[in-house]
């Protein structure tokens, strides 16, 4: 069974030969550049200059020699968000900074910075619906986004025989709304100006539909997984009420899912951190096939409970090891025990792709990463 067959079998809720493994298949299942460099050194792989595939989170591209060494089953071929638009990193004293194609400002401390954080939101403050129309939104059909997309996907699927993952052109509908408005205005709009909130989300949805229409036309049946995201939960519950989600956001998520499903056979991978338990049935109803990161340390997100309640409808992509309390600061033995527990909970019957809970952070020692991987190799085999 090759990697693509393994992933597709798992996504169809059947048991392959072993649990599929993802590292770097999306920008939420990857590895921070500092941890990546340390892991390469630990494994004795040649020194390379890592390529950053997500500048905001400082996520490294996983090179082919690492993919082979660890037996990674999936690969990302997404166009980057900055197509013709080019990010220019500038100096602002103690920080470096840049503006993205949504005109959002991001900065990172020069001394010890690990990520870029937002500091400037272009639609913050008092605005009107006309301001939303006048805003210089990115062009989703910029031809530069799609150059080489088909060829890259065919190479991964037919030559490398890995599952093909393609992401959206931007963050999620809610996320873009939050980032262009700023979080104070974002949360206020849901309660005090829902018409404006819907206006912005509809503009983002329109952009996403155009992007996916073109991408799926190009890719055909080569795409296996279509990835999107919207972080709407925290450690202990939803960031907006389930009622607000169902009223204002869910119809837009459904339109996006319906659009993708109507134009491809791809499974829809949906990322949201935190305690999303109250709306998991809603995600199933609108056509989400895969949830990620499966934050097992959040409220009501126990892996055994989730598998029992939703395992027949959803694939769990992630949840393989707790990253808040174990992977970064635990011992290798604690990592092994955690991985074995999550495998026992999530792997029966298929419907599980192994990955950490979100990206491997920069402080995770390579010994813990390899303890995770070795445990997966030992216990993530079906039919033993």
C-alpha positions in Angstrom: 0.0 0.0 0.0 1.5 3.3 -1.0 1.1 6.6 0.9 -1.8 7.9 -1.2 -3.7 4.7 -1.0 -3.0 4.6 2.8 -4.5 8.1 3.3 -7.5 7.6 1.1 -8.3 4.3 2.8 -8.2 6.1 6.2 -10.3 9.0 4.9 -12.9 6.5 3.8 -13.1 5.1 7.3 -11.4 1.8 6.6 -8.2 0.5 8.2 -5.1 0.7 6.0 -1.9 -1.1 6.8 -0.9 1.5 9.3 -2.0 4.9 10.5 -1.1 7.6 7.9 1.5 10.2 9.1 1.5 13.9 8.3 4.3 16.4 8.8 4.0 19.6 6.8 0.9 18.7 4.8 -0.7 21.9 5.8 0.4 25.1 7.6 -1.3 23.9 10.7 0.3 20.4 10.7 3.9 21.5 10.2 7.0 22.3 12.2 8.6 25.6 13.3 11.8 26.4 11.6 13.9 26.2 14.8 12.5 22.7 15.7 13.0 21.6 12.1 16.7 22.6 12.0 17.3 20.8 15.3 15.5 17.7 14.0 17.6 17.7 10.9 20.8 17.9 12.9 19.6 15.2 15.3 18.9 12.8 12.4 22.2 13.6 10.7 20.5 15.0 7.6 22.5 17.5 5.5 22.5 21.2 6.6 20.1 23.2 4.4 18.7 26.7 4.4 15.1 26.0 5.4 12.4 27.5 3.2 9.7 29.3 5.2 6.2 28.3 3.8 4.3 30.3 6.4 6.0 33.5 7.4 3.5 34.4 10.1 4.0 31.1 12.1 7.6 30.6 10.8 6.8 27.1 9.5 9.5 25.3 7.6 9.0 23.4 4.3 9.7 19.8 5.0 12.3 18.8 2.5 12.1 15.6 0.5 14.9 13.8 2.4 12.9 14.4 5.7 9.7 13.2 4.1 11.5 10.0 3.1 13.3 9.5 6.4 10.0 9.8 8.4 7.7 8.1 5.8 5.4 11.1 5.5 2.2 10.2 3.6 0.9 13.6 2.5 2.3 16.7 0.8 1.0 20.2 0.3 1.0 21.8 -3.1 -1.0 25.0 -2.2 -0.3 28.3 -4.0 1.0 30.8 -1.5 -1.1 33.7 -0.4 1.3 36.3 -1.8 1.0 35.5 -5.5 2.0 38.5 -7.5 2.0 40.6 -4.3 5.4 40.4 -2.7 6.0 40.7 1.1 8.7 43.3 2.0 10.2 42.9 5.4 11.2 46.2 6.9 12.9 47.5 10.1 11.0 49.3 12.9 13.6 49.5 15.7 13.2 46.5 18.0 11.0 44.7 15.4 10.9 43.6 11.8 7.6 44.1 10.1 5.6 43.7 6.9 2.1 44.2 5.4 0.4 41.3 3.8 -1.9 41.4 0.7 -4.9 42.2 3.0 -2.9 45.3 4.2 -2.6 43.8 7.7 0.5 44.8 9.6 2.6 42.0 11.2 5.7 42.4 13.4 8.2 40.1 15.2 10.8 41.1 17.8 14.3 41.0 16.5 15.6 39.6 19.8 14.2 36.1 20.4 11.1 36.5 18.3 9.4 33.3 17.1 6.4 34.5 15.2 4.9 37.5 13.5 1.9 39.1 15.3 -0.6 41.5 14.0 -0.3 45.2 14.9 -2.3 47.0 12.3 -5.8 46.2 11.1 -6.9 48.2 8.0 -10.6 48.2 8.6 -10.6 48.9 12.3 -12.7 51.6 13.9 -15.9 53.1 12.6 -16.6 51.9 9.0 -19.5 51.5 6.7 -20.6 48.8 4.2 -19.3 51.2 1.5 -15.9 51.1 3.1 -15.9 47.3 2.7 -16.8 47.7 -1.0 -14.0 50.2 -1.5 -11.4 48.2 0.3 -8.6 46.8 -1.9 -9.2 43.1 -1.5 -6.7 40.7 -3.0 -7.4 39.2 -6.4 -8.3 35.5 -6.0 -7.9 34.9 -9.7 -4.4 36.3 -10.0 -2.8 33.9 -12.5 0.4 33.9 -10.5 -1.4 31.9 -7.8 -1.9 28.9 -10.0 1.4 28.7 -12.0 2.7 25.1 -11.8 -0.2 23.9 -9.5 -1.4 21.1 -11.7 2.2 19.9 -12.4 3.1 19.9 -8.7 -0.1 17.9 -7.8 0.5 15.3 -10.5 4.1 14.8 -9.3 3.0 14.3 -5.7 0.2 11.9 -6.7 1.7 9.9 -9.5 5.4 10.0 -8.9 5.7 10.3 -5.2 2.4 8.5 -4.6 1.5 10.7 -1.6 -1.9 12.3 -0.9 -2.3 15.8 -2.3 -3.4 18.5 0.0 -4.4 22.0 -1.3 -5.1 24.9 1.0 -7.1 28.1 0.5 -5.7 31.4 -0.6 -6.1 32.9 2.9 -7.2 32.3 6.5 -10.8 31.5 7.2 -13.9 33.6 6.6 -14.1 34.5 10.3 -10.4 34.9 10.6 -10.0 37.3 7.8 -12.9 39.3 9.2 -11.2 39.4 12.6 -7.8 40.3 11.2 -8.9 43.2 8.9 -11.2 44.6 11.6 -9.1 43.9 14.7 -10.5 41.7 17.5 -12.3 44.3 19.5 -14.4 45.5 16.5 -14.8 41.9 15.3 -16.5 40.7 18.4 -18.5 43.9 18.8 -19.8 43.6 15.2 -21.2 40.1 15.9 -23.4 41.6 18.7 -23.9 45.2 17.6 -23.6 45.3 13.8 -24.3 41.9 12.4 -25.1 43.4 9.0 -21.6 44.7 8.7 -20.2 41.4 10.0 -22.1 39.6 7.3 -21.0 42.1 4.6 -17.3 41.4 5.4 -17.7 37.7 5.7 -19.6 37.6 2.4 -16.8 39.5 0.7 -14.3 37.0 2.0 -16.5 34.1 1.0 -16.9 35.5 -2.5 -13.1 35.6 -2.8 -12.7 32.1 -1.6 -15.3 30.7 -4.0 -13.6 32.3 -6.9 -10.3 30.9 -5.8 -11.6 27.4 -5.3 -13.5 27.5 -8.6 -10.3 28.1 -10.5 -8.1 25.8 -8.4 -10.5 22.8 -8.7 -10.9 23.4 -12.4 -7.1 23.1 -12.8 -6.6 20.2 -10.4 -9.5 17.9 -11.4 -9.3 14.6 -9.5 -5.7 15.1 -8.6 -6.6 16.8 -5.3 -7.4 14.6 -2.4 -7.8 17.0 0.5 -9.1 20.6 0.4 -8.0 22.5 3.5 -9.6 25.5 5.2 -9.8 26.9 8.7 -11.6 29.2 11.1 -10.5 29.4 14.7 -13.7 30.0 16.7 -13.0 28.3 20.0 -10.7 28.7 23.0 -9.5 26.4 25.7 -12.7 26.2 27.6 -15.4 26.9 25.0 -16.5 28.8 21.9 -15.3 32.3 21.3 -18.8 33.2 19.9 -21.9 31.4 21.0 -23.1 28.4 19.2 -26.3 30.3 18.3 -24.2 33.2 16.8 -22.2 30.6 14.8 -25.3 28.9 13.5 -27.0 32.1 12.6 -24.3 34.2 11.0 -21.4 31.9 10.1 -22.6 28.4 9.5 -24.6 29.3 6.3 -21.4 30.7 4.8 -19.3 27.7 5.8 -22.0 25.5 4.2 -21.9 27.4 1.0 -18.2 27.0 0.8 -18.3 23.2 1.6 -21.2 22.7 -0.9 -19.2 24.5 -3.6 -16.1 22.3 -3.1 -18.0 19.1 -2.9 -19.9 19.9 -6.0 -16.7 20.4 -8.0 -14.4 17.7 -6.7 -14.1 14.4 -4.9 -11.8 16.0 -2.4 -12.4 15.5 1.4 -12.8 18.8 3.2 -10.3 19.4 6.0 -11.4 22.0 8.5 -9.1 23.4 11.2 -10.3 25.1 14.4 -8.4 25.1 17.6 -10.0 24.8 21.0 -13.2 23.4 22.4 -15.3 23.0 19.3 -17.4 20.2 20.7 -20.7 22.2 20.7 -20.7 22.7 17.0 -19.1 19.4 15.7 -22.6 18.2 14.7 -23.0 21.4 12.7 -19.7 20.8 10.9 -20.7 17.3 10.0 -24.1 18.7 8.7 -22.5 21.2 6.4 -20.1 18.7 4.8 -16.9 18.8 6.7 -15.1 15.5 6.4 -12.0 16.0 8.5 -11.4 18.0 11.7 -8.1 19.3 12.9 -6.1 19.8 15.2 -8.3 17.8 17.6 -7.1 19.8 20.7 -7.3 17.0 23.2 -6.4 19.2 26.1 -9.3 21.6 25.6 -12.7 21.2 27.4 -14.9 18.3 26.1 -12.3 17.3 23.6 -11.3 13.9 25.0 -10.1 11.7 22.1 -12.0 8.5 23.1 -15.3 10.5 23.5 -14.9 12.2 20.1 -14.1 8.9 18.4 -17.1 7.2 19.9 -19.6 10.1 19.1 -18.3 11.3 15.8 -15.9 8.7 14.4 -18.4 7.3 11.8 -18.8 10.7 10.2 -15.4 12.5 10.7 -11.8 11.7 10.2 -9.6 13.0 13.0 -6.4 14.6 11.5 -4.3 15.5 14.5 -4.8 14.8 18.2 -1.8 12.3 18.1 0.0 14.0 21.0 -0.9 16.8 23.4 1.3 19.8 22.6 0.3 22.0 25.5 1.5 19.8 28.3 3.5 16.8 26.8 5.3 17.2 23.6 7.3 20.4 24.4 8.0 19.9 28.1 7.5 16.2 28.8 10.1 13.5 28.8 10.4 11.1 25.9 8.7 8.4 28.0 5.8 10.7 28.7 5.5 11.4 25.0 5.5 7.7 24.2 2.7 7.1 26.8 0.6 10.0 25.4 1.0 8.8 21.8 0.0 5.2 22.6 -3.1 6.5 24.4 -4.2 8.6 21.5 -3.6 5.8 19.0 -5.7 3.4 21.1 -8.5 6.0 21.1 -8.4 7.2 17.5 -7.1 4.5 15.1 -9.8 1.8 15.3 -11.8 1.6 12.1 -9.7 4.1 10.2 -10.7 7.7 10.1 -7.4 8.9 11.6 -4.4 10.6 10.2 -1.6 11.1 12.8 -0.3 14.5 13.5 0.5 16.6 16.6 -2.1 19.0 18.0 -1.2 21.9 15.7 2.3 22.7 14.5 5.4 21.4 16.3 6.6 24.5 18.1 10.2 25.8 18.1 11.0 24.6 21.6 10.2 21.0 21.1 13.4 18.9 21.5 14.1 16.4 18.6 14.3 13.6 21.2 10.6 14.1 21.9 9.7 14.3 18.2 11.4 11.0 17.5 9.8 9.4 20.6 6.5 10.4 19.1 7.4 9.0 15.7 8.9 5.8 17.0 5.8 5.1 19.0 3.7 5.6 16.0 5.8 3.1 14.0 5.4 0.5 16.8 1.8 0.9 17.7 0.2 2.5 14.7 0.0 -0.7 12.7 -3.3 -2.4 11.9 -3.9 -6.1 12.3 -1.2 -6.7 14.9 
